[in-house]
Amino acid sequence: MVNKPLSAIGLDGIASGDPLLLALAVAGAVVLLATVAELFHLSKVLRLAPLAFGPARKLQFLAFLAPVFRVLALGIAAWGLTMLLVLPPSTHKPGEIRDGDYRHLVLVLDVSRSMEVEDAGPLGKQKRSQRAADLIQSFFDRVQSERYKTTVVAFASEAKPVVLDTVDREVVRNILTELPMRHAFKPGDTNLFAGLEEAAKIAKKWPPNSAVLMVVTDGDTVPATGIPKMPPSIGKNVVMVGVGNPTVGKALGGHTTRQDVSTLRQVAVRLSGAYHNGNDKQLATQLVSTLDERAKPKGGDQWTLRELALFCTGLGLAALALLQFSLTALGTGWEPGRRIPIQPAPKPAFGR
């Protein structure tokens, strides 16, 4: 129950949670004792009110407000300190990441024959597959890559998952640069939608908006219809990355191949995502930051009992410390026994 968000703790959790019951009992006892002490103190303050607040007693209401704030502050601080005492310590090893803090990255990678054409990169001398590896590595370099579980789906004439939810960057690097995945597929037209459909099946079980879908392809052949719908886990976290020269094509297998910018942009729009021409430019920093922030686990910001106990402890102790300064600043300036000196009468003018 300690690590559950507060929204998930109901009456059943309170009834079964011994630390919470103990903290409430201690806080109740402190409030009771403080109330008795404050009432006894208040009776004395009221008897000396003319000395404390002046003959007019303009600020006498502070004698009633201060005890209320003091009792509340003591109760809140007692509850927080007791919870911190009885809760088991929350520790993490250096570099350790909890399961709930991971994001998901689904790489849908084009491995067809056209990705071996050398017309990519700023100088136009890279293979499209090599340029794809550079773009993906650039993404990892600008996010906390250790927080991502990466799934790679390769597609050509069909689609096949290569690795599921790996946190090893070397495995991903080997897939992108060393593994000849093209030979695992039968010859035929490239089917981008098969890769998207396979990615949707894998991501279907994940929490909403917890994954980023990155498709890297040259868009050489894209079906006109049949685009699959992405699950809630991906939502709008989609980026279509195009590689290959978008203007000058090269002959391959009886047809001219080049990056089909208009088709890839249209697919990105239909997926409610973004398109990026990565042939000579890296992914924009703003785009990377947006995707990374959208995939941030929503439960990571929820408070647990430990965070609430820390907050209550700080709030209660700070209120107790500041109360005396506030009373001094708001108190009366009247001083008992002070007399206003009598000024002598002015002397009469000469001759009068």
C-alpha positions in Angstrom: 0.0 0.0 0.0 3.0 2.3 0.5 3.8 2.7 -3.2 0.2 3.0 -4.3 -1.1 6.4 -5.5 -3.4 8.1 -3.0 -6.3 7.8 -5.5 -6.1 4.0 -5.2 -6.3 4.0 -1.4 -9.9 3.8 -0.1 -11.6 2.8 3.1 -10.5 -0.8 2.7 -6.9 0.3 2.5 -7.3 2.3 5.7 -8.9 -0.5 7.5 -6.1 -2.9 6.6 -3.2 -0.5 6.8 -1.6 -0.7 10.2 0.9 2.2 9.6 -1.9 4.5 8.6 -4.0 3.5 11.7 -1.1 4.0 14.0 -0.3 7.4 12.5 -3.9 8.5 12.9 -4.0 7.3 16.5 -0.8 9.2 17.3 -2.1 12.4 15.6 -5.4 12.1 17.4 -3.6 11.8 20.8 -1.4 14.8 20.0 -4.4 16.9 19.0 -6.3 15.9 22.2 -3.4 16.8 24.5 -2.6 20.0 22.6 -6.3 21.0 22.8 -6.3 20.6 26.6 -3.1 22.5 27.0 -4.2 25.3 24.7 -7.5 25.7 26.6 -5.7 26.0 29.9 -3.3 28.5 28.3 -6.1 30.5 26.8 -7.8 31.0 30.2 -4.6 32.7 31.4 -4.2 34.8 28.2 -7.7 36.2 28.5 -7.0 37.3 32.1 -3.9 39.2 31.0 -5.5 40.4 27.8 -5.2 44.1 28.7 -1.5 43.7 29.1 -1.0 41.6 26.0 -3.3 43.5 23.6 -3.6 47.0 25.1 -6.6 48.6 26.8 -8.6 48.6 23.6 -8.0 44.8 23.1 -8.2 45.3 19.3 -6.2 42.1 18.5 -7.7 39.9 21.1 -9.1 37.6 18.4 -5.6 36.3 17.9 -5.8 34.7 21.3 -8.5 32.4 19.8 -7.0 31.9 16.4 -3.5 31.0 17.4 -4.4 27.9 19.5 -6.5 26.5 16.6 -3.6 26.9 14.2 -1.1 25.4 16.7 -3.3 22.4 17.4 -3.8 21.7 13.7 -0.1 22.1 12.9 0.9 19.8 15.7 -1.6 17.1 14.5 -0.4 17.4 10.9 3.2 17.2 11.9 2.6 14.3 14.3 0.8 12.3 11.5 3.6 12.9 9.0 6.4 12.1 11.4 4.7 8.9 12.6 4.1 7.8 9.0 7.8 8.4 8.1 8.8 6.4 11.2 6.6 3.3 10.5 6.7 3.1 6.7 9.4 0.8 5.3 12.3 2.8 3.7 12.1 3.4 0.0 15.5 2.9 -1.5 16.8 2.4 -5.1 20.1 1.3 -6.3 22.1 3.7 -8.5 20.7 3.5 -12.1 17.8 1.3 -11.0 14.5 2.0 -12.8 11.2 0.8 -11.6 8.9 -1.0 -14.0 6.3 1.9 -13.8 8.9 4.4 -15.0 9.7 2.8 -18.4 8.5 4.2 -21.7 8.0 2.1 -24.8 9.5 2.7 -28.2 8.2 0.7 -31.2 10.6 0.9 -34.2 8.9 -0.1 -37.4 11.9 -0.5 -39.8 11.8 -0.9 -43.5 14.3 -3.6 -44.5 13.3 -4.0 -48.2 15.8 -4.0 -51.1 15.3 -0.3 -51.7 16.8 0.5 -48.3 20.2 -0.7 -49.6 20.3 2.1 -52.2 23.1 4.6 -51.6 21.5 8.1 -51.9 21.0 9.1 -48.3 22.7 11.3 -45.8 23.9 14.9 -46.2 26.3 14.0 -49.0 24.0 11.4 -50.6 26.5 8.6 -50.2 25.0 6.6 -47.4 22.8 3.6 -47.7 19.2 4.3 -46.6 19.5 1.6 -44.0 22.6 3.2 -42.6 20.9 6.6 -42.5 18.0 5.0 -40.6 20.4 3.7 -38.0 21.9 7.1 -37.5 18.5 8.7 -37.1 17.4 6.2 -34.5 20.7 6.6 -32.6 20.2 10.3 -32.6 16.9 9.8 -30.9 18.5 7.7 -28.2 21.3 10.2 -27.7 18.8 13.0 -26.8 16.5 11.1 -24.5 17.1 9.0 -21.4 17.5 5.8 -23.4 17.8 3.6 -20.3 14.1 4.5 -19.6 12.9 3.0 -22.9 11.9 -0.6 -23.6 12.5 -0.9 -27.4 10.5 -3.2 -29.7 11.7 -3.6 -33.3 9.3 -4.7 -36.1 10.9 -5.2 -39.5 8.8 -5.2 -42.6 9.3 -5.8 -46.3 6.7 -7.8 -48.2 5.4 -8.7 -44.7 6.1 -7.8 -41.1 7.9 -9.7 -38.4 8.8 -8.7 -34.8 12.6 -8.9 -34.2 12.9 -8.1 -30.5 10.3 -7.2 -27.9 10.8 -4.7 -25.0 14.6 -4.8 -24.8 16.5 -2.4 -22.6 19.8 -3.3 -24.1 21.0 -0.6 -26.6 23.6 -2.9 -28.0 20.9 -5.3 -29.1 19.1 -2.5 -31.0 22.4 -1.3 -32.5 23.2 -4.8 -33.7 19.8 -5.1 -35.3 20.1 -1.8 -37.1 23.7 -2.2 -38.4 24.7 -5.9 -38.4 21.6 -8.0 -38.9 20.8 -8.8 -42.5 17.0 -8.9 -42.0 16.1 -8.5 -45.7 16.9 -12.1 -46.3 14.2 -13.3 -43.9 11.4 -12.0 -46.2 10.0 -13.3 -49.5 10.4 -11.1 -52.6 7.5 -8.8 -53.2 6.2 -5.2 -52.9 7.0 -3.4 -49.6 4.0 -3.5 -47.3 4.2 -0.6 -44.8 0.8 -1.2 -43.4 1.8 -4.8 -42.4 4.5 -3.3 -40.2 2.0 -0.8 -38.7 -0.5 -3.6 -38.0 2.1 -5.7 -36.2 3.1 -2.7 -34.1 -0.5 -2.1 -33.2 -0.9 -5.7 -32.0 2.2 -5.5 -29.8 1.3 -2.1 -28.3 -2.4 -2.9 -27.6 -1.7 -4.2 -24.1 0.2 -1.2 -22.9 -1.2 1.8 -20.9 -2.6 4.7 -22.9 -0.1 7.2 -24.2 2.9 5.2 -22.9 4.6 4.4 -26.2 6.2 6.1 -29.2 5.8 4.7 -32.7 8.7 5.6 -35.0 8.5 4.4 -38.6 11.6 4.6 -40.7 11.2 4.0 -44.4 11.7 5.4 -47.9 8.0 5.0 -48.7 9.0 3.3 -52.0 5.7 1.4 -52.3 2.8 2.2 -49.9 -0.6 0.6 -50.4 -3.4 3.0 -51.2 -5.8 1.7 -48.6 -5.9 -0.5 -45.4 -4.0 1.7 -42.9 -4.5 0.2 -39.5 -5.7 2.1 -36.4 -3.2 2.7 -33.6 -4.2 1.6 -30.1 -4.5 4.1 -27.2 -1.1 3.2 -25.9 0.4 5.0 -29.0 -2.3 7.6 -29.6 -0.7 10.6 -31.4 2.9 9.6 -30.5 3.7 8.8 -34.1 6.6 10.0 -36.2 7.1 9.0 -39.8 10.8 9.3 -40.7 11.7 9.3 -44.4 15.1 8.4 -45.8 16.4 8.5 -49.4 16.7 11.3 -51.9 13.2 12.8 -52.4 13.9 14.3 -55.8 16.3 12.2 -57.7 15.4 8.5 -58.0 17.6 5.5 -58.8 16.7 2.4 -60.9 16.0 -0.7 -58.9 14.3 -3.9 -60.1 12.7 -2.3 -63.2 11.4 0.8 -61.4 12.7 4.1 -60.1 13.0 4.3 -56.3 13.1 7.5 -54.2 11.6 8.8 -51.0 7.9 9.4 -51.5 7.5 12.5 -49.3 3.8 13.2 -50.2 2.7 9.6 -49.3 4.6 9.5 -46.1 3.3 12.8 -45.0 -0.3 11.7 -45.8 0.2 8.5 -43.8 1.5 10.5 -40.8 -1.5 12.8 -40.9 -3.9 9.9 -41.0 -2.1 8.4 -37.9 -2.4 11.9 -36.2 1.4 12.0 -36.1 4.3 14.0 -37.6 6.4 13.5 -40.7 10.2 14.2 -40.8 12.4 14.1 -43.8 15.5 12.6 -42.3 17.5 12.2 -45.4 19.9 15.0 -44.6 18.6 16.4 -41.2 18.4 14.8 -37.8 15.2 14.7 -35.9 14.2 18.1 -34.6 14.9 18.6 -30.9 11.5 19.9 -30.3 9.9 16.9 -31.9 12.0 14.5 -29.8 11.2 16.4 -26.6 7.5 16.3 -27.4 7.4 12.6 -28.1 9.5 11.8 -25.0 7.2 14.0 -22.8 4.0 12.4 -24.2 5.3 8.9 -23.4 6.2 9.8 -19.8 4.4 7.5 -17.4 1.4 9.3 -15.9 1.6 7.4 -12.6 5.1 8.8 -12.0 3.6 12.1 -10.8 1.1 10.6 -8.4 1.8 11.0 -4.7 2.1 8.0 -2.4 1.7 8.0 1.4 5.4 8.7 1.7 5.2 11.9 -0.3 2.1 13.0 1.6 3.9 12.3 4.9 6.8 14.4 3.9 4.6 17.3 2.8 2.5 17.2 6.1 5.7 17.1 8.2 7.1 20.1 6.5 3.8 22.0 6.5 3.1 21.4 10.2 6.6 22.2 11.4 6.8 25.3 9.3 3.5 26.6 10.6 4.7 26.1 14.2 7.9 28.0 13.5 6.3 30.9 11.7 3.3 31.3 14.1 5.4 33.0 16.8 6.9 35.4 14.3 3.5 36.2 12.9 2.1 36.9 16.4 5.0 39.2 17.1 4.6 41.1 13.8 0.8 41.5 14.2 0.9 42.2 18.0 0.1 45.5 19.6 2.7 48.2 20.0 1.2 49.2 23.4 3.7 48.9 26.3 2.4 48.7 29.9 3.7 51.4 32.1 4.8 53.7 29.4 4.0 57.4 29.9 3.8 60.2 27.5 6.0 63.0 28.7 4.1 66.3 29.5 5.3 69.2 27.5 5.7 72.5 29.4 3.3 75.3 28.6 4.7 77.9 26.2 5.9 81.2 27.7 3.7 84.2 27.0 5.1 86.8 24.5 7.0 89.8 25.9 4.7 92.5 27.2 1.7 90.4 27.4 
